[in-house]
């Protein structure tokens, strides 16, 4: 900010500088938009019926009906884009939007695999600001649309085409009905019970379905596995994802990378819990956690009450028979946990 102020006098004297000044103290990391993001969002919410590819033609003054180039179209386009950019960088708008996204549980940059879904969600938020949709409903709609787009990877393939398609639906039926139409078309029982479970079989901690599972844990203020430390703390304070069936334990028994790095084998663990787990089989270290609930010295985790322990296992989607599981039942564990995680994600989405 100081460098721009001291070296770019033209920009410093423009309207933009005063509108951007608040950013010098901004600490937001979840959504860190660049120039492309700003132009994309500005255009989408100011021209909801047009394709982003049309922007250059509009800035050149093209009349799409007569195929002529007109000065008034150039002036109108620059005026609208100025308003769009101003809406985007407005401190109130941006912070309220980020409160909406964070309120859905997405509180860390680790939980963002692409800005495309955030771009559309912000454009949606700005469109809703000018709509007659009740204020109380706007936040819920933006959250649901964002989570739906993450779960279905709606904007991961050809995002500009998907944006244009969704904007067309919105222009025809309005935002609330557009959301309902998309939900009806994509979120069937088969999606929740089959597709989502299959999506949890990938070997990646950046799996969008797993990231949504973490968002559900954050939104519910849930504690991490066999610990009183909240998942939200581990996500924001530099915690790392670990393996429920320890990586070295599985390697020792012949499992390869694609097997031990299964999404359903991941959990954010408190560092001390991870150390106490070591290379132990789940039936061993979970049994230690259960034994200490009888008054013994803490040997694994910080939970000292059996009722609390079993509740902790439930919120972390750990099968009840984990106390009997070793490497011979790893495949069974994955199958059971995927189903539990998918059910949790569905309950979270429907509760938004």
C-alpha positions, 0 to 999 in steps of 0.5 A: 500500500505504501509503495503504491501510494508513494510511487503511483500518484495517478492511481493514488488520486483515483477513486479506486485507491480510497475504496481499496485502502482497507485491504492494507490491514486485511488478514483474510486468507481463505479467498485471496482473489487476483485480477481474473477473479475480480473481473470474472465476478464483476462481469457475472453479477453486472451481466448475468445474461452474458458470457465472460467471453463477450466482455472484450466485444462489449468493451469495444462497443459491439452491438450483438443485434446489429453487429455494429460498434457504438460509442455508447456501448463502450461507455455503458460497459466501462460504467457497469464494470466500474460499478462491478469492481467497486461492488467486489472490493467494497469492504462491507460486501467482501467481509459479509461474504467471507463471514458467509463462507466461514459460517459454512465451515470453510475457515482455512486456505487448505480447504480451497482447491479452486477459486472458481466456486468462490467466484460464483458464490461471490457473484451470487452474493452480490446479485442477491444484494440487489434482489427481493430475496429476504435478507435472512435467506441470502446467506443460506442460499449462498452457503448451499450453492457453494457447498453444492458446487464443491461436492459436485465439482460443478465448476471444475471442468469447463467453469465458464460454460458452467457459469453461463449455464447457471446464470441463464437458469437464474435469469429465467427463474430467479436464484432461489428457484434455480438452486432448487432446480439444480438440487432436484437434478443433482442431489438424489438419494443415489448421489448421497448414498452411492456417488458420495461414498465412491468419491470418498474412495480417492487417495487425496487429502484435497478431495473436495468431498473430504474437505466438505466433511471437514467443513461439517466438523468445523460448523458443528464445532466438533472435537478432533479424534480422541481429543478435546482439541477442536478440528477448527483449531487444528485447521487454523493453527497449522495442524496436519492430517494424519492416518487413523490406521497409521501409515507405517503400520499399513506399509509394514503389512504390505499396503501401498500408497493408494491404499493407506492414503485413502480419504476415509483413513484421514483425520486431523489429530492433535500432535500429542495424540498422533505421537501416542498412536505411533505405529499401533494397530487401531484396536491397540490404541483405541483400547488404550483410550478406552482403558484410561476412561476407567481411571488409569493414567492417560496413555492415548488422547485426552478423553477420560470418560467412556461416554465422551469417548464413544461420542467422540468416535461417533462425531469423527465417523469411526465405526463402533467396532474399531476396538477390534480392528487391525490390518486384516479389517482395514477394507471393512473399516474404510467401507464403514467410515465412508458411509458414515462420512457421507451421511454426515455430509448430507446432514450438514448440507441439509442443515445449512 
